[in-house]
Amino acid sequence: MRLLILLGSAILALHGAENDCHTPLDIPCSTIQYEMSQWEALSLPRISHYSSAWTVAVRSDGSWASTAEMATASLFRIVREQTLVTGMYLAPTDEVLRIDHRHRTISHRPPIIWHDRPHRRAKDGDAICATGILHAGTDFHLTGDAMVAGMPVKKWERGDGIFWHEEYDLAPGLDCTVLRHADVRRNWLLLPTVITRMEATSVGLGAPKSKLFTIPADYQEVKDPREDSLRAFVARNHRSRQ
């Protein structure tokens, strides 16, 4: 019995030590692995399937890194595209990196859009993620509690009950990070035209592994292919508010 108590104390101490790692915005350091699958049947016989798996890491200085492997395929056809890309924000240098491992290229640019830099998803004290869900829409309603990858989540849903339904499961303990998302769209025959499911398969608290922030030294430097469109988007939004 004493051994069990000691083991329990050690586990609690380790868990507490992991939780001591927070960003300057007081967001817990973490490493989250996700999987996503989406089927589209907007017009028969054109049926497409998109899948991806990615890892998101957040470290104590506010830097984040996201590495995703994505594949696209059509029914009765082989995979026509597969990519492995890392996106990264480095707080010490205040820059955004994009690393294309397939083409062995790397780009550096300054932050352009608001979510390039670390940001809070929910207000302090939001235990049900009522402010966190606003990033997805204002017409969601709270439907209950669940567990995803060992983390407690709040379930928020919307839809008409016939043609579409959407759900977000947000983790209050991780600044209302999305740990599960499901979306189903149906046509007038009530046949599904889009089915999307994304879910965290693993959540690790504490400082992420340094290899997740590895920057290749031998990749070719190129311009971020999204930079011009991001600047145009921000400029349009700025003009619309004037």
N, C-alpha and C positions, 0 to 999 in steps of 0.2 A: 504494500500500500504506500509506504514511504517513497519507494522508487517511482510509482505512478505520479505521486504529488510532485516530486522533483522534475519528472519529465514534463508534466503539465506546466510547471512554473517556467521551465526552460523554453517551451513553445510560446507561452505568453510573452516572455521577455524578448524572444526573437521577433515575434509579431510586432511588439511595441517598437523595437529597434528599426524594423522596416518602415513603420509609420512615421519615424522621426525624419525621414527624407521628404522634404517638401520644396516646391518651387518658390520663388519670391512672391508669387500670387497665392501662396498657401494651398497649392494643389498637390496632392500626394504624387511622389515619383512612382512610375509604374511601367510595366511592359505588358501590352495586351496583344494577343493574337486573334485575328478575325478570319472568318470564311464567309463568302458571299456567292449566291447563285441566283441568276435571273433568266427566266424563259420569256421570250416574246413571240407571239403568234398574231401579229397585227393584220396579216393578210396571208391566207393559205395559198400555196404550200410553204410559204416562207416562214420557217420557224428557226429562231436563233437562240443560242444559249451563251450566256456570259458568266464566267466564273473568276473568282479572284481569292487570293489568300494574302494577308498582309499582317505586318507587325508594327505597332506604334509604341515608341518608347519616349518617356519624358524624364529628364534628369533635373537635378536640384538647381542648376543655374537658369532653368527655363527653356533650355534647348529641347527640341523634339526631332525625332527621326521616324519616318514611315517608309518601310520597304514593302512593295506590293508585286506579286506575280499574277498577271492577268492573262486569260485565254478567251478567245472568241471562236465560236463554231456555229455552223448551220446544220440542220437536220439532213442526214444522208450525205454530209460532206465532212472532210477532215478539218481539223483545226486550221484556221487560216491566219491566225495572229496570236502571238504569245510574247509578252514583254515582262521584263523585270526592272523596275524603276524604284529608286530611293529619293524621297523628298526630305529635306532637312532644313531646320532653322537653327543657326548657331548664335546663341545669345552674346558670347564674348565679342564677336565681330559684327553682330547685327546684320546678318546676311542670310539669304535663302539659297540653297543648293538643290540642283536636280541632277541625279546620276542615272544615266541610262546604261545598264550593265550589258544589254544586248549589243548596243553599238559602241560601247566603251567611250562614252562622252560624259562631260561634266560641265555644268554651267553655274555661274555665281551671279546673283543680282540683289539689289536692295529690297527690303520689304515694300510691297506695293499696295496690296489689299489688306483689309483690317485683320483677317485671320492668319496672315503670314506670321505675325508675332504672337506670343502666348496671350491668351485671353481667358477670362472667366466665362463659363457657360451658365452659371446660376448665381444668384445673390446669396450672401451669407445667411445661414439659418434656413435655407430652403430645403426642408427635410422630405418634401414630396416632389421636388423638381418642377414646381409650378412655373418658375421663371425659366428653367432649363428647357422645357418643352416649347417655349415660344420661338426658338430657332427653327422649329419644324412647322409651326402654324399656330393660329389662335383658336382653332375650333376643336382641339383635342379635349377629352374628358378622362379623368382618372378612373381606372377600373380595378385596381388592386395591387397586390404585391407578388413578387416571384423571386427566384434565384437564377442567376446566369453566371456560369463559370465560378461558382462559389461566392458571388457578390449579390447582396440584396438589391433589388431594383424595384422601381415604381412603373407600373404599366399604364401607358397613355394610349387611347385609341380614338379613331374617328372613322366615319364612313356612313353610307346610307343603308347598309345591311343587305343590299341587293347587288348593285353594280360595282361597288368598291369597298375595301376595308383596309385600314392601315393601323399599324401598332408600333410604338416606340417603347422600349424598356430602358429606363435611365437609372444610373447608379448614383444615389445621393452621396455616397462615400468617396466618389471620384469626380466631384464637381459636375454631377449629372451627365457624365459621359454616356453615349449611346452604347449599350452592350448587346441589344438585339433590335432588329427592325424587320417587319414583315409588311408586304403590300400586295394586294390582289386586285386586279382590274378585270371586269367582265364586259362583254358586248351585249347587244340587245337580246341575243339568244341565251344569255347567262353563261356563255362559254368563256373561260379565262383567256385573256389576251396578253396580260403581263403578270408574272408571278415573281416576286422578289423576296429573298430571305437572306438576311445578314445576321451573324451571331458571333459573339466572342467565344472562343474555345478555351482560352486560358487568360487569366489575369494574375500577374505577379506584382506585388507591392515592393517598393524599395528601389534602390539605385539600379538602373538598367546596365546590362553588360556593355563594356566600352566598344566591343566589335560592332554594335548596332550603329555607332557613329563613325565607323571607319570611312575615310576619304581616300579613294584610289589615287595613287601618285602618277600613274602612267596613262590616264584617260585623256582624250583630246578635249581641250577647252572649246566650247561652243556657246552661242547665245541661247538662253532659255526660249524654247519655241512658243511658250505661252506669254512671254513678257509683253509683247505689243498688244495682244488682246486684253490682257489685264489692265494695262494703262488706259486703253480705250474705254473699257468698262468703267473704271474709276472716274474718268473724265466725263462720261455720259451721266453718271449718277451725280457728279458735282454740279453739272449744268442744270440738271432737272430740279435740284434743290434751290437754285438761285431764283 
